[in-house]
Structures are given as C-alpha cells and as structure tokens.
C-alpha cells in the first residue's frame, strides 16, 4: 500500500486525524521534580524519573559549534549531572566490558576519577540515576544496589567510593539481572529485572520487596516513576504499579500491546523498545506513552495514568518506512516525539533477545510528532519525516529545540550504514521537524552514538555518549 494510503487507512482505524486540532505550541510544562533524584533534565538517562526526555536547560548557544571527543575506550550510554555540576558517566570498556563509573571535569569533559563495578548483564551497565545527594545509584553484577559518591581529598584529588550498598539477591535470582531502576516519591528505589521481577528497595531500613509479573514477560528497558506510581513496560504489556504499606509492588492497571511476530532489526528485544514516558499538559503526569512493535507499522500508544484507559493508538514513523523504535518517546505538554531505530546496526544484543526478522535491514530512521487533543478525546499526527537520529533526542524547554546526533549515509541518497558514516550534532524545530542547524562531529565508528541519550549540562554543553567515550558539544 502506498505510504499516503497506508497513513489514511491507519488514521481511520485509530480514530486520529492530522486536521482535527491545531498543533500545540512547543511545551514549557515539565515533569515534576522528584525529591529523591538529582536536578530535572540531568538526573536520569531520560532526563527525569518520568523519562520525559526533556530538560529545563538550554543547549549550545548561537555561536559557532565545536565538538571534542573525550576518549575513554568505553561505550558510555549514561552521562548524568548532579546539583554540583559535575558530570558522572556510566561506561562499559571495549576490553573486558566491566562497567566503570567516571567523574568528568565540567569544563573539559576529561575523566577525573574512575571506579570499576562488578560485571553483570549487557543492560546491567546502562541504567542508573543521580540521587538528591549527587550520588550515582546503580545495581552491579553482584545484584547489589549501590550509591556511589564523589569526594575530594585534602590534596585536591577526586575519588569515587561506594557510600552505601544493599543486596537485592533475595529478590533477584542468580540467573537474572536488574535492567532498570528509579526512585519514588517516598524515597524507595523501584527496580525491574530482565526476567520480569519488579521490586522496591529501601536502603535506610534494608527492606526489599518484590513481585513477579506474568510468566514469559521480560523487561528490556528501564522503569519510570511519578507521584501516581511506577510505569513498567514488558515485552507484552505496560503496567502502572503502586506499593503496599510494606513496599510490596501491586498492579494498578495493565494494558497489552501488539508486540509483533518477532524481534526486528534495530530492536534489542521482541516487544516495545520504550521506557514508558509520563507526560501531560497539567502537571506532566496526565498520560503514559510507549511505542508498540506491530509488524507493518508501529503505533504510539497513549494511556491515562489514573486508569490505564487508552487515549489513542496512532501509527508513526511511516515516512521512513521503518517500523521500530528502541527509544523512549519524548513527552512534553500535549506533544510526543518518536525517533525510529529500525535497522540500526547494533554491534550486540542482550542474551536471549532472539533472532531478528528479517536478519538485517537498512537503517530507516524517522522522526514523528503526535499531539493529544486538548479535550483528551484522541491524538493527531502533526508531522512525520525521515531524519535519521542516531541517539535518543532531548527536548529543551528553555531553547525550544530538539537536540540529537544524526547518522548520515556515506553515499548521499542511500539508506545503508558503514564504518565510515559521518555523524552530525543537530538541533531540530519541534514545530516542524526541520533541522535548524548541524555540525559534523566526526566520521566513522569512533563517533557512533549507538542510540544512546545525550544530556544538556548546566553550562549549555551537550554531552553525548559514543562507543568510545563522551562527546562535548559547545558553541563559542
């Protein structure tokens, strides 16, 4: 079916149109600050505990753009910044693949100190957050919840130390591993494992409580927390959970989605690639959204946080012909932005992910914007393009731009990928989806951003993990 016809048919099925409501202006509403997490925008991989992928900080200014790659011989998917303005990166070295924490110089991005952690699963060295005391909170390969602080000695040298530790071994089986974690509004740490265990940990009382979701449902992404509860997306369904008086998780609602017939190329699991996103026009938590994994075209699914009621199911990423997104959607106000990853050449996938069908595909990319209608009666596809984002974009509510890195084909006009692809930092207009300006940051595999999330630092520098270190993008 031609793309235009497919779009029209899909919109009729979903009840969404592109003309029923005027597009929302770029949102300034933000997800509420979590009292047990670091600054909004820099506390988690996805900006905040609601995984909105927004930031209240403005990115590089209007001057001439420049970039510097601080090589750490590691893939660095998580770069966070505490209230003291010191970036902390969680990286996995190319050799040995032992997760390593780096404290970075705020001015240069160079590593000031490092600490190795116990090796675990592939995704065990990805998700972490900064807490309200500027400590990195992460679960290592020994199934221990760690709070890692950075301290300066009398001689002025920096060091990283494990300031607090709590074993989760009673809740996490030996053949399982924590894939995601986030604090709630009571100070407990919610965690989820690849095998489908969801739990809470209180390291002030050493209390750990857990529950197991239905057999066969795996969790391949992180969790998101809001005052109403904790959102978790498995390979079959999206959940909102709350905690009983003793901290035991309980399901408030469950919404299954179309997971498709197999894992797709450019996806790391058979199912949604989304860490669920809280967003909304009133307090930033009205809705929860994910992208499904339907075979022919994926859909953005939006649910009411309070009840789990479906608001809409809108096909996205149609212009790029790339039915897949491994990235968490961006949510701000009434608007959601989805970046496609179908065909992205990941060098490895988690154990047990299964074969992809087809075995490979060109990197399609694509970027879509969907708005929830003002009365909440449905959603509208606002724009849909073929931009090839190679990272999780971030929306700055301060400068009104989407910030990301684009991966261009070596041969213009083609859709393939190679070890010599050029990569560009880009700023995109959220109103139109058009690239406003860009800057070549490098050519080749050393600059591969591997669909990792960037972070706007307090000084406006854009910090972006690559397979070999951390890029620092600034304007003169």
C-alpha positions in Angstrom: 0.0 0.0 0.0 1.4 3.5 -0.8 2.5 5.5 2.2 -0.2 8.1 1.8 -2.9 5.4 1.6 -1.5 3.5 4.5 -1.4 6.6 6.6 -5.0 7.5 5.7 -6.2 3.9 6.5 -4.3 3.8 9.7 -5.7 7.1 10.9 -9.2 5.9 10.2 -8.6 2.8 12.3 -7.1 4.6 15.2 -9.6 7.5 15.2 -6.8 10.1 14.8 -6.5 12.7 12.1 -4.0 15.3 11.1 -6.5 18.1 10.9 -8.9 17.7 13.9 -6.9 20.0 16.2 -4.3 22.7 15.8 -0.8 21.6 16.8 0.3 22.5 20.3 3.0 25.1 20.7 6.3 23.7 21.9 5.6 22.8 25.5 7.0 24.6 28.6 5.3 22.3 31.1 7.6 19.9 32.7 7.5 16.7 34.7 7.5 17.4 38.5 10.9 17.3 40.3 11.4 14.1 42.3 12.7 15.0 45.8 14.9 11.9 45.8 16.5 12.4 42.4 19.0 15.0 41.1 18.2 18.0 39.0 15.4 17.6 36.4 16.9 17.1 32.9 20.2 15.6 34.2 19.2 13.1 36.9 18.4 10.1 34.6 19.3 8.9 31.2 15.9 10.1 30.1 16.2 13.4 32.0 13.9 12.8 35.0 12.3 9.9 36.8 9.2 10.2 34.4 11.5 9.5 31.4 10.2 12.6 29.6 13.5 13.2 27.8 13.1 16.9 28.4 15.4 19.3 30.0 14.9 22.8 31.5 18.4 23.7 30.4 19.3 25.5 27.1 21.8 23.7 24.9 24.7 25.2 23.0 24.1 28.9 22.2 24.0 30.7 18.9 27.8 30.8 18.4 30.0 28.6 16.2 29.6 25.0 17.2 32.5 22.8 18.1 32.9 19.3 19.5 35.5 17.3 21.4 35.6 13.6 21.9 37.0 12.6 25.3 38.1 9.0 24.6 37.6 6.6 27.5 37.9 3.4 25.4 34.4 2.6 26.5 30.8 2.9 25.4 29.1 5.5 27.6 25.3 5.2 27.5 24.7 7.2 30.7 26.0 10.7 31.3 24.3 12.5 34.2 24.9 15.7 36.1 24.2 16.4 39.8 23.4 19.7 41.5 27.2 20.4 41.9 27.5 20.5 38.1 29.9 17.5 38.0 29.0 15.0 35.2 29.1 11.3 36.1 29.3 8.7 33.3 28.5 5.0 33.5 30.5 3.3 30.8 31.4 -0.2 29.6 35.0 -0.6 28.4 35.6 -2.2 25.0 38.1 -4.6 26.5 36.7 -6.7 29.4 33.3 -5.0 29.4 33.4 -4.3 33.1 31.1 -1.4 34.0 33.1 1.7 35.1 32.0 4.9 36.6 33.8 8.1 35.6 33.7 11.5 37.2 34.2 14.1 34.5 35.6 17.6 34.6 32.7 20.0 34.0 34.9 22.3 31.8 36.7 19.8 29.6 34.9 16.5 30.0 38.1 14.7 30.9 37.9 11.9 33.5 38.9 13.0 37.0 38.4 9.6 38.7 37.0 6.2 37.9 35.6 3.2 39.8 35.0 -0.3 38.3 31.9 -2.3 39.2 31.1 -6.0 39.3 30.3 -7.2 35.8 26.7 -8.2 35.0 24.4 -8.4 32.0 24.6 -6.1 29.0 21.8 -3.9 30.2 23.0 -4.0 33.8 25.6 -1.4 32.9 23.2 1.1 31.3 20.5 2.4 33.6 21.3 4.5 36.7 20.3 7.8 38.2 21.7 10.6 40.3 20.1 11.0 43.7 19.4 14.1 45.8 22.8 13.9 47.3 24.7 13.7 44.0 25.4 10.0 44.3 25.1 7.7 41.3 22.6 4.9 42.1 23.1 1.7 40.2 22.8 -2.1 40.6 26.0 -4.0 39.8 26.6 -7.6 38.6 26.5 -8.9 42.2 22.9 -7.7 42.4 23.8 -5.0 44.9 22.1 -1.6 45.0 25.0 0.9 45.2 25.1 4.6 45.9 28.4 5.9 44.6 29.7 9.3 45.7 32.5 11.5 44.5 34.8 13.1 47.1 37.8 15.3 47.1 40.7 14.6 49.5 42.9 17.1 51.3 45.3 17.2 48.4 42.5 18.1 46.0 42.4 14.7 44.2 39.0 13.2 43.4 37.9 9.7 44.2 34.7 7.7 43.7 33.5 5.4 46.5 30.6 3.1 47.3 28.9 5.1 50.0 26.1 2.7 50.6 25.2 -0.8 49.5 22.2 -3.1 49.8 22.0 -6.6 48.4 18.9 -7.4 46.2 19.9 -11.1 45.9 16.8 -12.2 47.9 14.6 -10.7 45.2 16.7 -11.1 42.1 17.5 -14.7 41.1 21.1 -15.6 40.4 20.4 -16.1 36.7 18.6 -12.7 36.4 19.8 -9.1 36.4 18.3 -5.6 37.1 17.7 -3.7 33.9 16.1 -0.5 35.2 15.7 1.5 38.4 14.2 4.8 39.6 13.2 6.4 43.0 9.7 7.0 44.0 8.3 9.9 46.0 8.8 8.1 49.3 12.5 7.5 48.7 12.3 3.8 47.8 14.1 2.6 44.8 12.0 0.7 42.3 13.8 -1.9 40.2 12.9 -4.3 37.4 14.8 -7.3 36.1 15.0 -8.9 32.7 13.1 -11.9 34.0 10.1 -9.9 35.0 10.7 -9.2 38.7 9.6 -5.8 39.9 10.6 -4.6 43.4 11.2 -1.9 45.8 14.3 -1.4 47.9 14.6 0.9 51.0 18.3 1.1 51.9 17.6 3.1 55.0 15.7 0.1 56.5 17.4 -2.6 54.3 13.9 -3.7 53.2 13.4 -5.3 49.8 10.0 -6.3 48.5 9.2 -7.8 45.1 6.6 -9.3 42.8 6.9 -11.3 39.6 4.9 -10.3 36.5 3.2 -13.0 34.4 5.5 -15.8 33.1 7.0 -15.2 29.7 7.0 -11.4 30.1 10.5 -9.9 30.1 11.6 -6.3 30.9 14.2 -4.9 28.5 14.1 -1.2 29.4 14.0 0.9 32.5 11.1 1.9 34.7 9.6 5.4 35.2 8.2 6.8 38.5 5.7 9.5 39.1 3.6 10.5 42.2 0.8 8.2 40.9 3.0 5.1 40.7 5.7 3.3 38.7 5.3 2.5 35.0 6.9 -0.6 33.6 6.7 -2.0 30.0 7.4 -5.6 29.4 7.7 -7.5 26.2 3.9 -7.9 26.3 2.2 -5.1 28.2 2.5 -1.7 30.0 1.8 -1.6 33.7 1.2 1.0 36.4 2.2 -0.3 39.8 1.9 1.1 43.3 3.4 -0.1 46.6 1.5 -1.7 49.6 2.2 -0.4 53.1 5.2 -2.8 53.4 6.6 -1.8 50.0 5.4 -4.8 48.0 4.5 -3.8 44.4 0.9 -4.3 43.3 -0.6 -3.8 39.8 -3.0 -0.9 39.4 -3.6 -1.5 35.7 -2.2 -3.4 32.8 -2.5 -2.6 29.0 -1.3 -5.2 26.5 0.0 -4.0 23.1 0.8 -5.6 19.7 4.4 -7.0 20.1 4.6 -8.2 16.6 5.7 -11.7 15.4 9.4 -11.4 16.2 12.2 -9.0 17.2 13.1 -6.6 14.4 16.5 -5.4 13.2 17.3 -2.3 15.2 15.5 -3.5 18.2 17.0 -5.1 21.3 14.1 -7.2 22.4 10.9 -8.8 21.0 8.4 -6.1 22.0 8.3 -2.4 22.7 11.7 -0.7 22.9 10.2 2.1 25.1 11.0 3.0 28.7 7.4 4.3 29.4 7.1 8.1 29.3 4.9 10.2 31.7 3.7 13.5 30.1 0.8 15.9 30.1 -0.4 19.5 30.0 -1.5 19.9 33.6 1.3 18.5 35.8 3.4 16.4 33.4 1.9 13.1 34.5 -1.6 13.0 32.9 -0.6 10.3 30.4 1.8 7.4 29.9 3.0 6.5 26.4 5.0 3.8 24.6 5.6 2.7 21.0 4.4 -0.9 20.2 6.2 -3.4 17.9 3.4 -4.2 15.4 4.7 -5.8 12.2 3.8 -3.5 9.4 3.8 -0.1 11.2 4.4 0.7 14.8 1.9 2.8 16.8 2.3 5.3 19.6 0.1 4.2 22.5 -1.2 6.8 25.0 -2.9 5.8 28.2 -4.5 7.8 31.1 -2.2 7.5 34.1 -5.1 7.4 36.5 -7.0 4.5 34.9 -4.9 3.0 32.1 -7.7 3.9 29.7 -6.5 4.1 26.1 -6.5 7.6 24.7 -5.2 6.8 21.3 -3.2 4.5 19.1 -1.5 6.4 16.3 0.8 4.9 13.6 4.2 6.7 13.5 7.4 6.5 11.5 5.5 6.0 8.3 7.6 8.4 6.1 10.8 6.5 6.8 9.2 3.0 6.3 11.0 2.0 9.5 8.5 0.1 11.8 10.5 0.2 15.0 11.8 2.4 17.9 14.1 1.3 20.6 14.0 4.7 22.1 11.8 6.1 24.8 9.4 8.7 23.4 9.8 12.4 24.3 6.8 13.8 26.2 6.1 17.5 26.9 2.8 19.2 27.4 0.4 17.5 24.9 3.1 16.5 22.5 5.1 13.3 22.0 8.1 12.8 19.7 9.2 9.4 18.5 12.6 8.6 16.9 12.9 5.4 14.8 15.7 2.9 15.1 14.6 0.2 12.6 17.7 -1.4 11.1 20.2 0.4 13.3 23.4 -1.8 13.3 23.9 -2.5 17.0 27.1 -4.5 17.5 25.5 -6.7 20.1 22.0 -7.5 21.5 21.2 -8.8 25.0 21.3 -12.5 25.7 18.0 -14.2 24.9 16.9 -11.4 22.6 16.3 -13.9 19.8 16.9 -13.6 16.1 15.6 -10.6 14.3 13.2 -10.9 11.3 14.5 -10.1 8.8 18.1 -10.7 9.8 19.1 -7.2 8.9 17.7 -4.1 7.2 18.9 -0.6 6.2 18.8 2.0 9.0 15.5 3.8 8.3 15.5 6.4 11.0 12.5 8.7 11.0 11.0 11.2 13.5 7.3 11.8 14.3 5.3 14.2 16.4 1.9 13.3 17.8 -0.3 15.7 19.9 -3.0 14.7 22.3 -6.1 16.7 21.6 -6.9 19.5 24.1 -10.0 17.7 25.3 -8.2 14.3 25.6 -10.5 12.7 23.1 -7.7 11.3 20.9 -4.4 12.2 19.2 -3.2 13.7 15.9 -0.1 13.1 13.8 1.4 16.5 13.4 4.4 15.7 11.3 6.4 12.7 10.2 9.8 12.8 8.5 12.9 10.8 7.5 15.5 12.4 9.8 18.0 9.6 10.9 18.6 10.2 14.6 21.4 8.0 15.9 20.8 9.0 19.5 17.8 9.5 21.9 16.8 13.1 21.2 16.3 15.6 24.1 13.8 18.5 24.1 14.9 21.6 25.8 12.0 23.6 27.1 14.5 26.5 27.6 15.6 27.0 24.0 12.7 25.2 22.3 14.8 22.7 20.3 15.2 19.0 19.9 18.9 18.1 20.3 20.4 14.9 18.9 23.1 13.3 16.7 22.3 12.3 13.1 24.0 9.5 11.2 24.3 10.2 7.5 24.9 7.6 4.9 28.4 7.5 3.4 26.9 7.8 0.0 24.3 10.6 0.0 20.8 9.4 -1.1 21.4 5.8 0.1 20.0 4.1 3.2 22.9 1.8 4.1 25.3 2.2 7.0 29.0 1.7 7.1 32.0 2.1 9.4 32.7 5.4 7.7 29.4 7.1 8.2 29.6 10.8 9.1 27.8 11.9 12.3 26.3 15.4 12.9 25.1 17.1 16.1 21.7 18.6 15.1 19.1 21.0 16.5 15.6 20.3 15.2 12.5 22.6 15.3 9.8 20.7 17.3 7.1 22.7 15.5 8.0 21.4 12.0 10.6 18.6 12.4 13.1 20.5 10.3 16.8 20.6 11.1 17.7 24.2 12.1 21.5 23.8 12.2 24.0 21.0 12.4 27.7 20.4 12.9 29.8 17.5 11.7 31.3 15.9 14.9 33.2 13.1 13.2 33.4 10.3 10.6 33.5 6.7 11.4 32.8 4.1 14.1 34.6 6.0 16.8 31.8 8.6 16.8 28.9 6.1 16.7 26.4 7.3 19.3 24.6 3.9 19.2 21.1 5.3 20.0 22.4 6.5 23.4 20.9 9.5 25.2 22.5 12.9 25.3 22.4 15.4 28.3 22.5 19.2 28.3 24.9 20.3 31.0 24.3 23.4 33.2 26.8 25.4 31.1 24.9 24.5 27.9 27.4 21.9 26.7 25.7 18.9 25.1 27.2 15.7 26.5 26.7 12.7 24.2 28.0 9.2 24.8 29.6 7.3 22.0 31.1 3.8 21.6 34.5 5.1 22.6 33.8 7.9 25.1 31.9 11.1 25.6 31.4 14.0 23.1 31.3 17.5 24.5 29.5 19.8 22.0 29.6 23.6 22.7 29.2 27.0 21.0 31.8 29.7 21.0 
